[in-house]
Amino acid sequence: MVIDGGEVSEIASYFSVSEKTIYRDIRDAEVINRHAVQNFDQDKFLGESISFWLQIRWKSMRDSELAREENAKIGHRRNAITAQEKLEKSLQDRGLLNKVPQELKVTGILMEKAEARAATREYLKTINELSGKNG
């Protein structure tokens, strides 16, 4: 039997143990691995990952707004962009997100009217606030 490029006899010799000990350790490791895999909660892990990246993005944008130096603002915004990209990739890798929209266009609203522009701004502000509180 070859384990990670080494023969059992070589591994036993290296650690000064018997081959029987190596085989027993392999068996025990397989049981531990099987138990860990069975108890792994994918939904919880995904939820924690999403929450983490949303929080990083939200905090980076907040820090960008609070920063006084332009270079610091840019650095925080880059962190926010990176967090967003990591979140999108994570969702895409799991098949939960097929394509990320590159642009949002509001259609069907009379944007030339001040009331429509104000209502749209309020709507977008609410969305940003909610995602900031949840992130």
CORLIN-V400889 format. One record per backbone hydrogen bond with DSSP energy under -1.0 kcal/mol. NH is the residue of the N-H (numbers start at 1). CO is the residue of the C=O. If there is no record, write none. Layout:
nh | co
NH | CO
NH | CO
This chain:
nh | co
3 | 6
6 | 3
8 | 1
11 | 7
12 | 8
13 | 9
14 | 10
15 | 11
17 | 12
22 | 18
23 | 19
24 | 20
25 | 21
26 | 22
27 | 23
28 | 24
29 | 25
30 | 26
31 | 27
32 | 28
33 | 29
34 | 30
35 | 31
36 | 32
37 | 33
38 | 34
39 | 35
45 | 41
46 | 42
47 | 43
48 | 44
49 | 45
50 | 46
51 | 47
52 | 48
53 | 49
54 | 50
55 | 51
56 | 52
57 | 53
58 | 54
59 | 55
60 | 56
61 | 57
62 | 58
63 | 59
64 | 60
65 | 61
66 | 62
67 | 63
73 | 69
74 | 70
75 | 71
76 | 72
77 | 73
78 | 74
79 | 75
80 | 76
81 | 77
82 | 78
83 | 79
84 | 80
85 | 81
86 | 82
87 | 83
88 | 84
89 | 85
90 | 86
91 | 87
92 | 88
93 | 89
94 | 90
95 | 92
96 | 91
111 | 109
113 | 110
117 | 113
118 | 114
119 | 115
120 | 116
121 | 117
122 | 118
123 | 119
124 | 120
125 | 121
126 | 122
127 | 123
128 | 124
129 | 125
130 | 126
131 | 127
132 | 128
133 | 129
134 | 130
135 | 131
